[in-house]
Amino acid sequence: MSYEIKGHILGFDKTRNVDIKKIDDFFSTLIDTENEHISFTLINPYMLREYSFDLPSNIKSLLEITEDSNVSVYNIAVVQEPLQRTAVNFIAPIIVNEDNKTIGQAILKRSEHPDFGMAERIETFLK
């Protein structure tokens, strides 16, 4: 599925259009449609933990999200060997408005979300 990035993904300001390809219930891949060498591994945070936050108003506005919008949330993961050592950034979620096919990256305030880290290992959440 193709999406337009509104705002930017930190460090990748030139990436404007992407595809998201689901791998399984946990993982997806986000690929820059203009440069296949730029890609991210995404993870469904809800498969790992309770993950709730108030969506920042600037992201709601940027992505035209309303109360009735169909929204998906992903986190960027840095895949490691073994897979359990993969690090997940919970403080900067990728927000997707599925209705208008737009994406933005929210930056959550650490002071409001002290339980969310920038590089939490998957093994922390596996029982």
C-alpha positions in Angstrom: 0.0 0.0 0.0 1.4 3.5 -0.9 1.4 6.5 1.4 2.5 10.1 1.4 4.6 11.3 4.3 3.4 14.5 5.8 6.0 16.4 7.8 9.0 14.0 7.9 10.6 10.9 9.4 13.5 12.0 11.6 16.7 12.0 9.6 14.9 11.2 6.3 13.5 14.6 5.2 13.7 13.8 1.5 11.6 10.6 1.8 8.1 11.7 0.7 6.3 8.6 -0.6 6.5 5.1 0.8 5.0 1.6 0.6 4.2 -0.4 3.6 4.4 -4.2 3.1 3.2 -6.4 5.9 5.5 -9.3 6.7 3.5 -10.9 9.5 1.5 -9.9 12.6 4.6 -8.4 14.2 6.6 -6.9 11.4 6.2 -4.7 8.3 8.6 -2.9 6.0 8.4 0.8 5.0 10.2 1.4 1.7 10.9 4.7 0.0 9.2 4.5 -3.4 11.8 6.7 -5.0 14.9 5.0 -3.4 14.5 1.3 -2.6 17.8 1.6 -0.6 15.9 3.5 2.1 13.7 1.2 4.1 12.7 0.7 7.7 11.6 -2.3 9.6 8.3 -1.5 11.5 6.8 -3.4 14.4 3.2 -3.5 15.6 3.7 -2.3 19.2 0.4 -3.8 20.4 1.8 -7.2 19.8 4.5 -6.5 22.5 2.9 -4.3 25.2 0.2 -2.0 26.3 0.9 1.1 24.2 -1.3 4.2 24.5 -0.8 7.9 24.2 -2.6 11.0 23.2 -1.9 11.8 19.6 -0.3 15.2 19.4 -2.6 17.8 17.9 0.0 18.8 15.2 -0.1 15.1 13.9 -3.9 15.0 14.0 -4.0 18.2 11.9 -1.2 17.2 9.6 -2.7 13.8 8.8 -6.3 15.1 8.9 -7.2 12.6 11.7 -10.7 12.8 13.1 -12.5 10.7 15.7 -13.7 8.4 13.0 -10.4 8.0 11.1 -8.9 4.5 10.6 -5.5 4.9 12.1 -2.6 2.5 12.4 0.5 2.9 14.6 3.9 1.4 14.1 7.3 1.7 15.7 10.7 1.6 13.9 12.7 -1.4 14.9 16.4 -2.0 14.5 16.7 -5.7 13.7 19.5 -7.6 15.5 20.7 -11.2 15.7 19.2 -13.0 17.6 15.8 -11.4 16.8 15.0 -11.0 20.5 17.7 -8.4 20.7 15.9 -6.2 18.2 15.5 -2.6 19.5 12.3 -0.7 19.2 11.7 3.1 19.3 8.5 3.6 21.3 9.0 7.3 21.8 8.6 8.3 18.1 5.8 6.2 16.6 4.8 6.2 13.0 1.2 7.2 12.6 -0.8 6.2 9.5 -4.1 7.6 8.5 -5.4 4.7 6.4 -8.3 6.7 5.1 -6.3 9.3 3.2 -3.1 7.3 2.9 -0.8 9.7 4.8 1.9 9.1 7.4 3.6 11.2 10.0 6.0 10.6 12.9 4.9 11.7 16.3 7.6 12.6 18.9 6.2 11.9 22.3 7.4 13.8 25.4 9.6 11.5 27.6 8.3 13.4 30.7 4.7 12.3 29.8 5.8 8.7 28.8 8.6 7.6 31.1 7.9 3.9 30.3 8.6 4.4 26.6 12.2 4.2 25.4 14.1 4.9 22.2 15.8 1.5 22.1 13.9 -1.1 24.0 14.8 -4.7 23.2 12.0 -7.1 22.2 13.3 -9.7 24.7 12.0 -7.4 27.5 8.5 -8.1 26.5 8.7 -11.8 25.7 7.6 -14.2 28.4 
